[in-house]
Amino acid sequence: MIQLPRYRLAEDMAAGTMVEVLADMPPAPSPVYVLYPHSRQLSPRVRVFIDWLATEFAARLPSAEGG
C-alpha cells in the first residue's frame, strides 16, 4: 500500500491498474505553500507562475466544500 496525492494516481485508477483501499479512512489534507521573499517586489514572471500554480491545483483537487 502507498499513499500518494490522487492526481498522481488518477490515470492508473481509471485504467484499473491501481485500486483504492481504505476509502472510508482518507488521510488529512496536505497544504501546499509558495514561499518568496516578502521584502522584495514580486517579479511579473513569479506572479504569473504563482497564479498558474493556484489555478492548476484548484482544478485538480476537490474543494473544501466537499466537491
PDB file of N, CA, C and O in Angstrom:
ATOM      1  N   MET A   1       0.844  -1.174   0.000  1.00  0.00           N
ATOM      2  CA  MET A   1       0.000   0.000   0.000  1.00  0.00           C
ATOM      3  C   MET A   1       0.884   1.229   0.000  1.00  0.00           C
ATOM      4  O   MET A   1       1.965   1.242   0.589  1.00  0.00           O
ATOM      5  N   ILE A   2       0.405   2.259  -0.670  1.00  0.00           N
ATOM      6  CA  ILE A   2       1.096   3.545  -0.707  1.00  0.00           C
ATOM      7  C   ILE A   2       0.080   4.652  -0.517  1.00  0.00           C
ATOM      8  O   ILE A   2      -1.118   4.456  -0.718  1.00  0.00           O
ATOM      9  N   GLN A   3       0.564   5.799  -0.134  1.00  0.00           N
ATOM     10  CA  GLN A   3      -0.286   6.978  -0.022  1.00  0.00           C
ATOM     11  C   GLN A   3       0.340   8.066  -0.870  1.00  0.00           C
ATOM     12  O   GLN A   3       1.429   8.556  -0.570  1.00  0.00           O
ATOM     13  N   LEU A   4      -0.355   8.438  -1.928  1.00  0.00           N
ATOM     14  CA  LEU A   4       0.099   9.478  -2.835  1.00  0.00           C
ATOM     15  C   LEU A   4      -1.054  10.413  -3.120  1.00  0.00           C
ATOM     16  O   LEU A   4      -2.211  10.047  -2.914  1.00  0.00           O
ATOM     17  N   PRO A   5      -0.759  11.625  -3.595  1.00  0.00           N
ATOM     18  CA  PRO A   5      -1.850  12.517  -4.000  1.00  0.00           C
ATOM     19  C   PRO A   5      -2.672  11.859  -5.107  1.00  0.00           C
ATOM     20  O   PRO A   5      -2.125  11.182  -5.978  1.00  0.00           O
ATOM     21  N   ARG A   6      -3.971  12.062  -5.067  1.00  0.00           N
ATOM     22  CA  ARG A   6      -4.881  11.430  -6.030  1.00  0.00           C
ATOM     23  C   ARG A   6      -4.506  11.768  -7.468  1.00  0.00           C
ATOM     24  O   ARG A   6      -4.624  10.913  -8.346  1.00  0.00           O
ATOM     25  N   TYR A   7      -4.057  12.989  -7.729  1.00  0.00           N
ATOM     26  CA  TYR A   7      -3.724  13.358  -9.104  1.00  0.00           C
ATOM     27  C   TYR A   7      -2.577  12.524  -9.660  1.00  0.00           C
ATOM     28  O   TYR A   7      -2.470  12.359 -10.875  1.00  0.00           O
ATOM     29  N   ARG A   8      -1.719  11.997  -8.791  1.00  0.00           N
ATOM     30  CA  ARG A   8      -0.615  11.157  -9.243  1.00  0.00           C
ATOM     31  C   ARG A   8      -1.087   9.774  -9.675  1.00  0.00           C
ATOM     32  O   ARG A   8      -0.413   9.100 -10.454  1.00  0.00           O
ATOM     33  N   LEU A   9      -2.239   9.351  -9.171  1.00  0.00           N
ATOM     34  CA  LEU A   9      -2.750   8.009  -9.445  1.00  0.00           C
ATOM     35  C   LEU A   9      -3.993   7.993 -10.325  1.00  0.00           C
ATOM     36  O   LEU A   9      -4.499   6.915 -10.638  1.00  0.00           O
ATOM     37  N   ALA A  10      -4.490   9.134 -10.727  1.00  0.00           N
ATOM     38  CA  ALA A  10      -5.760   9.213 -11.444  1.00  0.00           C
ATOM     39  C   ALA A  10      -5.782   8.331 -12.690  1.00  0.00           C
ATOM     40  O   ALA A  10      -6.758   7.614 -12.910  1.00  0.00           O
ATOM     41  N   GLU A  11      -4.745   8.364 -13.498  1.00  0.00           N
ATOM     42  CA  GLU A  11      -4.720   7.555 -14.722  1.00  0.00           C
ATOM     43  C   GLU A  11      -4.712   6.071 -14.400  1.00  0.00           C
ATOM     44  O   GLU A  11      -5.431   5.293 -15.026  1.00  0.00           O
ATOM     45  N   ASP A  12      -3.897   5.673 -13.418  1.00  0.00           N
ATOM     46  CA  ASP A  12      -3.831   4.257 -13.039  1.00  0.00           C
ATOM     47  C   ASP A  12      -5.151   3.769 -12.455  1.00  0.00           C
ATOM     48  O   ASP A  12      -5.573   2.644 -12.722  1.00  0.00           O
ATOM     49  N   MET A  13      -5.797   4.604 -11.665  1.00  0.00           N
ATOM     50  CA  MET A  13      -7.083   4.218 -11.092  1.00  0.00           C
ATOM     51  C   MET A  13      -8.137   4.105 -12.188  1.00  0.00           C
ATOM     52  O   MET A  13      -8.965   3.194 -12.158  1.00  0.00           O
ATOM     53  N   ALA A  14      -8.114   5.022 -13.158  1.00  0.00           N
ATOM     54  CA  ALA A  14      -9.066   4.962 -14.267  1.00  0.00           C
ATOM     55  C   ALA A  14      -8.835   3.721 -15.126  1.00  0.00           C
ATOM     56  O   ALA A  14      -9.786   3.141 -15.649  1.00  0.00           O
ATOM     57  N   ALA A  15      -7.570   3.312 -15.272  1.00  0.00           N
ATOM     58  CA  ALA A  15      -7.233   2.134 -16.076  1.00  0.00           C
ATOM     59  C   ALA A  15      -7.460   0.833 -15.308  1.00  0.00           C
ATOM     60  O   ALA A  15      -7.463  -0.248 -15.897  1.00  0.00           O
ATOM     61  N   GLY A  16      -7.648   0.942 -14.004  1.00  0.00           N
ATOM     62  CA  GLY A  16      -7.871  -0.248 -13.199  1.00  0.00           C
ATOM     63  C   GLY A  16      -6.600  -0.944 -12.747  1.00  0.00           C
ATOM     64  O   GLY A  16      -6.663  -2.036 -12.183  1.00  0.00           O
ATOM     65  N   THR A  17      -5.425  -0.320 -12.989  1.00  0.00           N
ATOM     66  CA  THR A  17      -4.171  -0.936 -12.562  1.00  0.00           C
ATOM     67  C   THR A  17      -3.864  -0.649 -11.094  1.00  0.00           C
ATOM     68  O   THR A  17      -3.007  -1.297 -10.494  1.00  0.00           O
ATOM     69  N   MET A  18      -4.563   0.317 -10.526  1.00  0.00           N
ATOM     70  CA  MET A  18      -4.473   0.615  -9.091  1.00  0.00           C
ATOM     71  C   MET A  18      -5.897   0.726  -8.565  1.00  0.00           C
ATOM     72  O   MET A  18      -6.796   1.186  -9.269  1.00  0.00           O
ATOM     73  N   VAL A  19      -6.091   0.304  -7.334  1.00  0.00           N
ATOM     74  CA  VAL A  19      -7.396   0.424  -6.705  1.00  0.00           C
ATOM     75  C   VAL A  19      -7.235   1.083  -5.347  1.00  0.00           C
ATOM     76  O   VAL A  19      -6.204   0.935  -4.691  1.00  0.00           O
ATOM     77  N   GLU A  20      -8.251   1.802  -4.937  1.00  0.00           N
ATOM     78  CA  GLU A  20      -8.235   2.476  -3.645  1.00  0.00           C
ATOM     79  C   GLU A  20      -8.677   1.500  -2.562  1.00  0.00           C
ATOM     80  O   GLU A  20      -9.687   0.809  -2.703  1.00  0.00           O
ATOM     81  N   VAL A  21      -7.910   1.455  -1.488  1.00  0.00           N
ATOM     82  CA  VAL A  21      -8.293   0.674  -0.314  1.00  0.00           C
ATOM     83  C   VAL A  21      -8.457   1.642   0.843  1.00  0.00           C
ATOM     84  O   VAL A  21      -7.885   2.732   0.829  1.00  0.00           O
ATOM     85  N   LEU A  22      -9.215   1.261   1.818  1.00  0.00           N
ATOM     86  CA  LEU A  22      -9.470   2.119   2.979  1.00  0.00           C
ATOM     87  C   LEU A  22     -10.079   3.463   2.557  1.00  0.00           C
ATOM     88  O   LEU A  22      -9.732   4.508   3.108  1.00  0.00           O
ATOM     89  N   ALA A  23     -10.978   3.427   1.587  1.00  0.00           N
ATOM     90  CA  ALA A  23     -11.593   4.649   1.078  1.00  0.00           C
ATOM     91  C   ALA A  23     -12.347   5.414   2.157  1.00  0.00           C
ATOM     92  O   ALA A  23     -12.485   6.635   2.075  1.00  0.00           O
ATOM     93  N   ASP A  24     -12.832   4.704   3.166  1.00  0.00           N
ATOM     94  CA  ASP A  24     -13.570   5.371   4.237  1.00  0.00           C
ATOM     95  C   ASP A  24     -12.653   5.973   5.292  1.00  0.00           C
ATOM     96  O   ASP A  24     -13.131   6.484   6.305  1.00  0.00           O
ATOM     97  N   MET A  25     -11.345   5.922   5.069  1.00  0.00           N
ATOM     98  CA  MET A  25     -10.369   6.485   6.008  1.00  0.00           C
ATOM     99  C   MET A  25      -9.343   7.340   5.262  1.00  0.00           C
ATOM    100  O   MET A  25      -8.155   7.015   5.266  1.00  0.00           O
ATOM    101  N   PRO A  26      -9.784   8.433   4.620  1.00  0.00           N
ATOM    102  CA  PRO A  26      -8.842   9.245   3.853  1.00  0.00           C
ATOM    103  C   PRO A  26      -7.844   9.972   4.763  1.00  0.00           C
ATOM    104  O   PRO A  26      -8.163  10.276   5.913  1.00  0.00           O
ATOM    105  N   PRO A  27      -6.645  10.251   4.255  1.00  0.00           N
ATOM    106  CA  PRO A  27      -5.663  10.997   5.042  1.00  0.00           C
ATOM    107  C   PRO A  27      -6.072  12.462   5.174  1.00  0.00           C
ATOM    108  O   PRO A  27      -6.906  12.956   4.415  1.00  0.00           O
ATOM    109  N   ALA A  28      -5.488  13.133   6.126  1.00  0.00           N
ATOM    110  CA  ALA A  28      -5.723  14.567   6.287  1.00  0.00           C
ATOM    111  C   ALA A  28      -5.150  15.309   5.081  1.00  0.00           C
ATOM    112  O   ALA A  28      -4.127  14.893   4.537  1.00  0.00           O
ATOM    113  N   PRO A  29      -5.789  16.400   4.652  1.00  0.00           N
ATOM    114  CA  PRO A  29      -5.255  17.172   3.518  1.00  0.00           C
ATOM    115  C   PRO A  29      -3.859  17.712   3.821  1.00  0.00           C
ATOM    116  O   PRO A  29      -3.548  18.065   4.959  1.00  0.00           O
ATOM    117  N   SER A  30      -3.033  17.768   2.794  1.00  0.00           N
ATOM    118  CA  SER A  30      -1.686  18.320   2.917  1.00  0.00           C
ATOM    119  C   SER A  30      -1.664  19.698   2.280  1.00  0.00           C
ATOM    120  O   SER A  30      -1.982  19.834   1.098  1.00  0.00           O
ATOM    121  N   PRO A  31      -1.299  20.716   3.034  1.00  0.00           N
ATOM    122  CA  PRO A  31      -1.261  22.063   2.448  1.00  0.00           C
ATOM    123  C   PRO A  31      -0.101  22.218   1.464  1.00  0.00           C
ATOM    124  O   PRO A  31       0.900  21.506   1.541  1.00  0.00           O
ATOM    125  N   VAL A  32      -0.260  23.152   0.552  1.00  0.00           N
ATOM    126  CA  VAL A  32       0.788  23.490  -0.408  1.00  0.00           C
ATOM    127  C   VAL A  32       1.079  24.972  -0.232  1.00  0.00           C
ATOM    128  O   VAL A  32       0.160  25.789  -0.178  1.00  0.00           O
ATOM    129  N   TYR A  33       2.340  25.313  -0.143  1.00  0.00           N
ATOM    130  CA  TYR A  33       2.737  26.699   0.065  1.00  0.00           C
ATOM    131  C   TYR A  33       3.658  27.149  -1.049  1.00  0.00           C
ATOM    132  O   TYR A  33       4.410  26.348  -1.604  1.00  0.00           O
ATOM    133  N   VAL A  34       3.601  28.431  -1.376  1.00  0.00           N
ATOM    134  CA  VAL A  34       4.558  29.066  -2.273  1.00  0.00           C
ATOM    135  C   VAL A  34       5.266  30.115  -1.434  1.00  0.00           C
ATOM    136  O   VAL A  34       4.637  31.034  -0.910  1.00  0.00           O
ATOM    137  N   LEU A  35       6.564  29.974  -1.312  1.00  0.00           N
ATOM    138  CA  LEU A  35       7.349  30.900  -0.493  1.00  0.00           C
ATOM    139  C   LEU A  35       8.202  31.798  -1.376  1.00  0.00           C
ATOM    140  O   LEU A  35       8.798  31.350  -2.356  1.00  0.00           O
ATOM    141  N   TYR A  36       8.246  33.055  -1.014  1.00  0.00           N
ATOM    142  CA  TYR A  36       9.079  34.017  -1.723  1.00  0.00           C
ATOM    143  C   TYR A  36       9.450  35.124  -0.739  1.00  0.00           C
ATOM    144  O   TYR A  36       8.748  35.330   0.251  1.00  0.00           O
ATOM    145  N   PRO A  37      10.549  35.840  -1.001  1.00  0.00           N
ATOM    146  CA  PRO A  37      10.967  36.902  -0.081  1.00  0.00           C
ATOM    147  C   PRO A  37       9.911  37.991   0.040  1.00  0.00           C
ATOM    148  O   PRO A  37       9.513  38.585  -0.962  1.00  0.00           O
ATOM    149  N   HIS A  38       9.462  38.252   1.239  1.00  0.00           N
ATOM    150  CA  HIS A  38       8.439  39.266   1.479  1.00  0.00           C
ATOM    151  C   HIS A  38       8.994  40.681   1.287  1.00  0.00           C
ATOM    152  O   HIS A  38       8.251  41.607   0.962  1.00  0.00           O
ATOM    153  N   SER A  39      10.284  40.835   1.488  1.00  0.00           N
ATOM    154  CA  SER A  39      10.882  42.165   1.428  1.00  0.00           C
ATOM    155  C   SER A  39      11.082  42.667  -0.005  1.00  0.00           C
ATOM    156  O   SER A  39      11.394  43.840  -0.209  1.00  0.00           O
ATOM    157  N   ARG A  40      10.908  41.799  -0.983  1.00  0.00           N
ATOM    158  CA  ARG A  40      11.106  42.206  -2.376  1.00  0.00           C
ATOM    159  C   ARG A  40       9.781  42.263  -3.118  1.00  0.00           C
ATOM    160  O   ARG A  40       8.819  41.571  -2.785  1.00  0.00           O
ATOM    161  N   GLN A  41       9.768  43.112  -4.133  1.00  0.00           N
ATOM    162  CA  GLN A  41       8.597  43.162  -5.001  1.00  0.00           C
ATOM    163  C   GLN A  41       8.632  41.923  -5.892  1.00  0.00           C
ATOM    164  O   GLN A  41       9.685  41.561  -6.418  1.00  0.00           O
ATOM    165  N   LEU A  42       7.501  41.288  -6.056  1.00  0.00           N
ATOM    166  CA  LEU A  42       7.404  40.090  -6.877  1.00  0.00           C
ATOM    167  C   LEU A  42       7.570  40.441  -8.348  1.00  0.00           C
ATOM    168  O   LEU A  42       6.956  41.386  -8.843  1.00  0.00           O
ATOM    169  N   SER A  43       8.397  39.682  -9.037  1.00  0.00           N
ATOM    170  CA  SER A  43       8.537  39.924 -10.473  1.00  0.00           C
ATOM    171  C   SER A  43       7.266  39.450 -11.170  1.00  0.00           C
ATOM    172  O   SER A  43       6.582  38.557 -10.669  1.00  0.00           O
ATOM    173  N   PRO A  44       6.949  40.032 -12.304  1.00  0.00           N
ATOM    174  CA  PRO A  44       5.752  39.595 -13.033  1.00  0.00           C
ATOM    175  C   PRO A  44       5.783  38.104 -13.369  1.00  0.00           C
ATOM    176  O   PRO A  44       4.744  37.446 -13.336  1.00  0.00           O
ATOM    177  N   ARG A  45       6.950  37.567 -13.689  1.00  0.00           N
ATOM    178  CA  ARG A  45       7.059  36.140 -14.005  1.00  0.00           C
ATOM    179  C   ARG A  45       6.702  35.271 -12.805  1.00  0.00           C
ATOM    180  O   ARG A  45       6.000  34.270 -12.946  1.00  0.00           O
ATOM    181  N   VAL A  46       7.179  35.648 -11.640  1.00  0.00           N
ATOM    182  CA  VAL A  46       6.866  34.870 -10.432  1.00  0.00           C
ATOM    183  C   VAL A  46       5.378  34.974 -10.124  1.00  0.00           C
ATOM    184  O   VAL A  46       4.753  33.976  -9.768  1.00  0.00           O
ATOM    185  N   ARG A  47       4.805  36.156 -10.255  1.00  0.00           N
ATOM    186  CA  ARG A  47       3.369  36.334 -10.001  1.00  0.00           C
ATOM    187  C   ARG A  47       2.532  35.470 -10.945  1.00  0.00           C
ATOM    188  O   ARG A  47       1.565  34.839 -10.520  1.00  0.00           O
ATOM    189  N   VAL A  48       2.909  35.445 -12.231  1.00  0.00           N
ATOM    190  CA  VAL A  48       2.196  34.624 -13.208  1.00  0.00           C
ATOM    191  C   VAL A  48       2.330  33.149 -12.846  1.00  0.00           C
ATOM    192  O   VAL A  48       1.359  32.398 -12.943  1.00  0.00           O
ATOM    193  N   PHE A  49       3.515  32.730 -12.431  1.00  0.00           N
ATOM    194  CA  PHE A  49       3.725  31.335 -12.045  1.00  0.00           C
ATOM    195  C   PHE A  49       2.867  30.969 -10.837  1.00  0.00           C
ATOM    196  O   PHE A  49       2.246  29.906 -10.828  1.00  0.00           O
ATOM    197  N   ILE A  50       2.822  31.815  -9.833  1.00  0.00           N
ATOM    198  CA  ILE A  50       2.018  31.551  -8.636  1.00  0.00           C
ATOM    199  C   ILE A  50       0.532  31.464  -8.999  1.00  0.00           C
ATOM    200  O   ILE A  50      -0.175  30.580  -8.515  1.00  0.00           O
ATOM    201  N   ASP A  51       0.069  32.366  -9.837  1.00  0.00           N
ATOM    202  CA  ASP A  51      -1.326  32.330 -10.270  1.00  0.00           C
ATOM    203  C   ASP A  51      -1.629  31.050 -11.048  1.00  0.00           C
ATOM    204  O   ASP A  51      -2.679  30.438 -10.853  1.00  0.00           O
ATOM    205  N   TRP A  52      -0.708  30.645 -11.931  1.00  0.00           N
ATOM    206  CA  TRP A  52      -0.887  29.417 -12.702  1.00  0.00           C
ATOM    207  C   TRP A  52      -0.925  28.203 -11.778  1.00  0.00           C
ATOM    208  O   TRP A  52      -1.771  27.322 -11.930  1.00  0.00           O
ATOM    209  N   LEU A  53      -0.007  28.166 -10.829  1.00  0.00           N
ATOM    210  CA  LEU A  53       0.054  27.055  -9.886  1.00  0.00           C
ATOM    211  C   LEU A  53      -1.243  26.945  -9.082  1.00  0.00           C
ATOM    212  O   LEU A  53      -1.773  25.848  -8.907  1.00  0.00           O
ATOM    213  N   ALA A  54      -1.747  28.058  -8.602  1.00  0.00           N
ATOM    214  CA  ALA A  54      -3.000  28.056  -7.840  1.00  0.00           C
ATOM    215  C   ALA A  54      -4.157  27.561  -8.703  1.00  0.00           C
ATOM    216  O   ALA A  54      -5.004  26.804  -8.227  1.00  0.00           O
ATOM    217  N   THR A  55      -4.201  27.976  -9.957  1.00  0.00           N
ATOM    218  CA  THR A  55      -5.263  27.537 -10.867  1.00  0.00           C
ATOM    219  C   THR A  55      -5.166  26.034 -11.125  1.00  0.00           C
ATOM    220  O   THR A  55      -6.178  25.334 -11.121  1.00  0.00           O
ATOM    221  N   GLU A  56      -3.954  25.542 -11.348  1.00  0.00           N
ATOM    222  CA  GLU A  56      -3.761  24.111 -11.607  1.00  0.00           C
ATOM    223  C   GLU A  56      -4.186  23.266 -10.408  1.00  0.00           C
ATOM    224  O   GLU A  56      -4.880  22.263 -10.574  1.00  0.00           O
ATOM    225  N   PHE A  57      -3.781  23.654  -9.224  1.00  0.00           N
ATOM    226  CA  PHE A  57      -4.162  22.890  -8.034  1.00  0.00           C
ATOM    227  C   PHE A  57      -5.663  22.968  -7.793  1.00  0.00           C
ATOM    228  O   PHE A  57      -6.279  21.967  -7.425  1.00  0.00           O
ATOM    229  N   ALA A  58      -6.256  24.124  -7.989  1.00  0.00           N
ATOM    230  CA  ALA A  58      -7.698  24.269  -7.773  1.00  0.00           C
ATOM    231  C   ALA A  58      -8.486  23.392  -8.751  1.00  0.00           C
ATOM    232  O   ALA A  58      -9.537  22.859  -8.395  1.00  0.00           O
ATOM    233  N   ALA A  59      -7.990  23.245  -9.960  1.00  0.00           N
ATOM    234  CA  ALA A  59      -8.694  22.449 -10.959  1.00  0.00           C
ATOM    235  C   ALA A  59      -8.579  20.946 -10.688  1.00  0.00           C
ATOM    236  O   ALA A  59      -9.443  20.176 -11.105  1.00  0.00           O
ATOM    237  N   ARG A  60      -7.523  20.528  -9.997  1.00  0.00           N
ATOM    238  CA  ARG A  60      -7.269  19.107  -9.807  1.00  0.00           C
ATOM    239  C   ARG A  60      -7.655  18.573  -8.431  1.00  0.00           C
ATOM    240  O   ARG A  60      -7.816  17.365  -8.257  1.00  0.00           O
ATOM    241  N   LEU A  61      -7.803  19.451  -7.467  1.00  0.00           N
ATOM    242  CA  LEU A  61      -8.087  18.999  -6.115  1.00  0.00           C
ATOM    243  C   LEU A  61      -9.534  19.300  -5.742  1.00  0.00           C
ATOM    244  O   LEU A  61     -10.094  20.311  -6.166  1.00  0.00           O
ATOM    245  N   PRO A  62     -10.134  18.419  -4.950  1.00  0.00           N
ATOM    246  CA  PRO A  62     -11.512  18.688  -4.513  1.00  0.00           C
ATOM    247  C   PRO A  62     -11.561  19.940  -3.655  1.00  0.00           C
ATOM    248  O   PRO A  62     -10.609  20.262  -2.944  1.00  0.00           O
ATOM    249  N   SER A  63     -12.673  20.633  -3.730  1.00  0.00           N
ATOM    250  CA  SER A  63     -12.821  21.867  -2.954  1.00  0.00           C
ATOM    251  C   SER A  63     -13.036  21.554  -1.483  1.00  0.00           C
ATOM    252  O   SER A  63     -13.367  20.425  -1.121  1.00  0.00           O
ATOM    253  N   ALA A  64     -12.851  22.539  -0.657  1.00  0.00           N
ATOM    254  CA  ALA A  64     -13.048  22.394   0.792  1.00  0.00           C
ATOM    255  C   ALA A  64     -14.510  22.139   1.136  1.00  0.00           C
ATOM    256  O   ALA A  64     -14.818  21.643   2.220  1.00  0.00           O
ATOM    257  N   GLU A  65     -15.418  22.480   0.207  1.00  0.00           N
ATOM    258  CA  GLU A  65     -16.840  22.279   0.448  1.00  0.00           C
ATOM    259  C   GLU A  65     -17.266  20.838   0.218  1.00  0.00           C
ATOM    260  O   GLU A  65     -18.446  20.515   0.352  1.00  0.00           O
ATOM    261  N   GLY A  66     -16.317  19.963  -0.127  1.00  0.00           N
ATOM    262  CA  GLY A  66     -16.662  18.565  -0.330  1.00  0.00           C
ATOM    263  C   GLY A  66     -16.845  18.177  -1.780  1.00  0.00           C
ATOM    264  O   GLY A  66     -17.449  17.145  -2.073  1.00  0.00           O
ATOM    265  N   GLY A  67     -16.320  19.011  -2.720  1.00  0.00           N
ATOM    266  CA  GLY A  67     -16.504  18.730  -4.136  1.00  0.00           C
ATOM    267  C   GLY A  67     -15.561  17.786  -4.670  1.00  0.00           C
ATOM    268  O   GLY A  67     -15.613  17.466  -5.857  1.00  0.00           O
TER     269      GLY A  67
END
